């Protein structure tokens, strides 16, 4: 025991850190989008399955960093709304989501260490940074088309911006959850939002462009997907709002994660905690 104690002191003195806990696992749940086609008063409509893998590195019984990859489908359709104006507008999209995130987790209680007051469950909160890819597609006559390439709001025309909008973005993931430990396995239930800086996750973020001009410069397919409205087409909508230009799009993920503990707090950690309490 004395030898173990001396060894631990040497490790702490030389490395300046303690042994940490690392975990590897999977997560599965559901995701949905919030934006012009699915405003906050309507969510969580069009919720779709999502899943991924994660790695968590615990610096202590309170703090951890999680690296996570997710994939799922984001979608919404005006046709599913109870709002009369949305039903008339009749827009819709789907986008395959691919997300890679790094988040910082804070446990509300001492969790899963060798301290005698440590707990096997705790609420937690998290926040971080994520990269995600989501290319919206529109449906017409049995086929899905990439909307970003079409310039449905006049991108690439003489009356619109010169470039199409990007489909690769950054977001801020944040949320809260609950962890439970069962030996070498951990179970985490979480709910989190993603704040983005794009208004074109759904291809809707500006105003209508003259249909004839759009059909001439970007093609009839762009014109058809830009305005599949059920209203009378006998007048021009050019310049009218197609979406809310003052808001950005969001998306959400709720999931259950299961991780396997690869390394655990060692006997050196136990000695470290004992020494700290003796001071």
C-alpha positions in Angstrom: 0.0 0.0 0.0 2.9 2.4 0.8 4.5 1.6 -2.5 1.2 2.3 -4.3 0.9 5.6 -2.4 4.5 6.7 -3.3 4.0 5.7 -6.9 0.8 7.8 -7.1 2.6 10.8 -5.7 5.3 10.4 -8.3 2.8 10.2 -11.1 0.9 13.2 -9.9 4.1 15.2 -9.3 5.6 14.4 -12.7 2.5 14.5 -14.9 0.5 17.2 -13.0 -2.7 15.4 -13.8 -4.8 12.5 -12.6 -6.0 9.5 -14.5 -9.2 10.3 -16.3 -12.3 8.5 -17.4 -12.9 7.9 -21.1 -16.1 6.4 -22.7 -17.1 5.2 -26.2 -20.7 4.6 -27.2 -23.7 5.2 -29.4 -26.7 7.5 -29.4 -30.1 7.2 -30.9 -33.2 9.4 -30.9 -35.1 11.9 -33.0 -34.4 15.3 -34.7 -36.6 18.0 -36.1 -36.2 21.4 -37.7 -37.6 24.8 -36.7 -37.9 27.5 -39.3 -40.2 29.1 -41.9 -41.9 25.8 -42.8 -42.1 24.6 -39.2 -42.5 27.7 -36.9 -42.1 27.2 -33.1 -45.8 27.1 -32.6 -45.9 23.9 -34.7 -42.9 21.9 -33.6 -42.2 19.0 -33.1 -43.9 18.1 -36.4 -42.0 16.1 -38.9 -39.8 14.5 -36.3 -37.5 11.9 -37.8 -35.1 9.3 -36.4 -31.4 10.2 -35.8 -28.4 8.3 -34.5 -24.7 8.5 -34.1 -21.5 7.7 -32.1 -19.8 9.5 -29.3 -16.6 9.7 -27.3 -16.5 11.3 -23.9 -13.4 12.4 -21.9 -14.1 13.1 -18.3 -11.6 15.5 -16.7 -13.1 15.0 -13.3 -16.4 13.9 -11.7 -17.9 17.3 -12.6 -16.5 18.2 -16.1 -16.3 16.3 -19.4 -15.7 16.9 -23.1 -17.8 15.0 -25.6 -17.1 14.4 -29.3 -20.1 13.3 -31.3 -21.2 12.5 -34.8 -24.9 12.4 -35.8 -26.9 11.7 -38.9 -30.6 12.0 -39.5 -33.3 13.7 -41.7 -34.7 17.2 -41.3 -37.9 18.0 -43.2 -41.1 20.0 -43.2 -44.0 20.6 -45.5 -46.5 23.4 -45.7 -49.1 20.8 -46.7 -48.9 19.3 -43.1 -49.7 22.7 -41.5 -53.0 23.9 -40.1 -52.1 27.4 -41.0 -54.1 28.6 -44.1 -51.3 30.7 -45.4 -48.8 27.9 -45.3 -51.2 25.5 -47.0 -51.6 28.0 -49.8 -47.8 28.6 -50.1 -47.3 24.8 -50.4 -43.5 24.7 -50.0 -41.6 21.7 -48.6 -38.1 20.3 -48.2 -36.0 17.5 -46.8 -32.3 17.5 -45.9 -30.0 14.7 -44.8 -28.2 16.0 -41.7 -24.6 15.1 -41.0 -23.2 16.7 -37.8 -19.9 16.6 -35.9 -19.8 18.4 -32.6 -17.6 19.0 -29.6 -19.4 20.0 -26.4 -18.4 20.7 -22.8 -20.5 19.0 -20.1 -21.1 20.1 -16.6 -22.5 17.6 -14.1 -24.7 19.0 -11.3 -23.5 16.4 -8.8 -20.2 14.5 -8.2 -20.5 11.7 -10.6 -18.9 8.2 -10.7 -15.7 8.9 -8.9 -14.2 7.1 -5.8 -15.2 9.9 -3.5 -17.6 8.6 -0.8 -20.1 11.3 -1.6 -20.0 10.5 -5.4 -23.3 9.6 -7.0 -24.3 7.1 -9.7 -26.7 9.6 -11.3 -26.7 13.3 -12.1 -28.4 15.9 -14.2 -26.0 17.7 -16.6 -25.9 20.6 -19.1 -23.8 21.0 -22.2 -22.8 23.6 -24.8 -20.3 23.7 -27.6 -19.7 24.0 -31.3 -20.7 21.9 -34.2 -20.2 21.6 -38.0 -23.1 20.3 -40.0 -24.0 19.6 -43.6 -27.6 19.8 -44.7 -28.5 20.2 -48.4 -32.2 20.9 -48.9 -34.1 19.0 -51.5 -37.5 19.7 -53.1 -40.0 17.2 -54.4 -41.7 17.5 -57.9 -43.4 14.8 -60.0 -41.8 11.9 -58.1 -38.3 13.2 -58.0 -36.2 15.0 -55.4 -34.0 17.9 -56.5 -31.2 19.8 -54.8 -32.6 23.2 -54.2 -29.4 25.1 -53.5 -28.3 24.4 -57.1 -31.5 25.9 -58.6 -31.5 29.4 -57.1 -35.2 29.4 -56.2 -35.0 32.8 -54.7 -33.1 34.3 -57.6 -29.5 33.3 -56.6 -27.4 33.5 -59.8 -29.9 35.7 -61.7 -29.6 39.4 -62.6 -31.9 40.3 -59.8 -30.5 38.1 -57.0 -27.2 37.3 -55.3 -24.4 36.0 -57.5 -23.7 32.9 -55.5 -25.9 30.1 -54.2 -26.2 29.7 -50.4 -23.8 27.2 -48.7 -25.0 23.8 -47.3 -22.1 23.4 -44.9 -22.5 25.4 -41.7 -21.5 25.9 -38.0 -24.0 25.8 -35.1 -24.0 26.1 -31.4 -25.4 23.0 -29.7 -26.7 23.4 -26.1 -29.1 21.6 -23.8 -29.5 19.4 -20.7 -29.8 15.8 -19.8 -29.6 13.0 -17.2 -26.9 10.4 -16.6 -27.0 7.0 -14.9 -24.1 4.7 -14.2 -24.4 0.9 -14.2 -20.9 -0.5 -13.7 -18.9 -0.2 -16.9 -21.9 1.2 -18.8 -23.4 4.7 -18.7 -26.8 5.8 -19.9 -27.6 9.4 -20.9 -30.8 11.0 -21.9 -30.4 14.4 -23.4 -32.4 17.2 -25.1 -30.5 19.8 -27.1 -31.1 22.6 -29.6 -28.8 23.8 -32.4 -28.6 27.5 -33.1 -27.5 28.1 -36.7 -26.5 31.1 -38.7 -28.4 30.1 -41.9 -31.9 30.9 -43.0 -31.7 28.5 -45.9 -31.7 25.2 -44.1 -35.2 24.8 -45.7 -34.3 26.8 -48.9 -36.8 29.5 -47.7 -35.3 32.8 -46.5 -36.1 35.7 -48.7 -38.6 36.9 -51.3 -40.2 35.6 -54.4 -38.6 36.4 -57.8 -40.6 37.0 -60.9 -41.5 33.6 -62.3 -40.9 34.4 -65.9 -37.4 35.8 -65.2 -36.5 32.9 -62.9 -37.7 30.4 -65.5 -35.7 32.2 -68.2 -32.4 32.5 -66.3 -32.4 29.5 -63.9 -34.8 27.2 -65.8 -38.4 26.1 -65.5 -37.6 23.6 -62.8 -36.3 26.4 -60.5 -39.5 28.4 -61.2 -41.8 25.4 -60.4 -40.1 24.6 -57.1 -39.8 28.2 -56.1 -43.5 28.7 -56.1 -45.7 25.6 -56.1 -48.5 27.7 -54.5 -52.1 26.6 -54.7 -53.2 30.2 -55.1 -54.2 31.7 -58.4 -51.1 32.3 -60.5 -52.6 35.2 -62.4 -50.5 37.8 -60.6 -46.8 38.3 -59.9 -45.4 37.6 -56.4 -42.1 39.3 -57.2 -40.8 41.1 -54.1 -43.3 39.5 -51.7 -42.1 37.6 -48.7 -41.5 33.9 -49.3 -40.2 33.4 -45.7 -39.2 35.4 -42.6 -36.0 37.2 -43.4 -35.6 38.2 -39.7 -35.1 34.8 -38.2 -32.6 31.9 -38.6 -33.3 28.2 -38.8 -32.8 25.9 -35.9 -32.8 22.1 -35.4 -33.1 19.9 -32.3 -31.9 16.4 -31.2 -33.3 14.3 -28.4 -31.5 11.0 -27.7 -30.5 8.2 -25.5 -26.8 7.4 -25.3 -25.1 4.2 -24.1 -21.4 4.4 -23.5 -18.8 1.8 -22.3 -16.2 3.0 -19.9 -12.8 2.4 -21.4 -10.7 3.7 -18.5 -11.8 4.5 -15.0 -10.6 6.7 -12.1 -7.7 4.7 -10.7 -6.5 3.9 -7.3 -4.2 6.9 -7.7 -7.2 9.1 -7.9 -8.5 7.6 -4.7 -5.2 8.5 -3.0 -5.3 12.0 -4.5 -8.8 12.6 -3.1 -7.7 11.3 0.3 -4.7 13.7 0.3 -6.8 16.6 -0.7 -9.2 16.1 2.1 -6.3 15.8 4.6 -5.1 19.3 3.8 
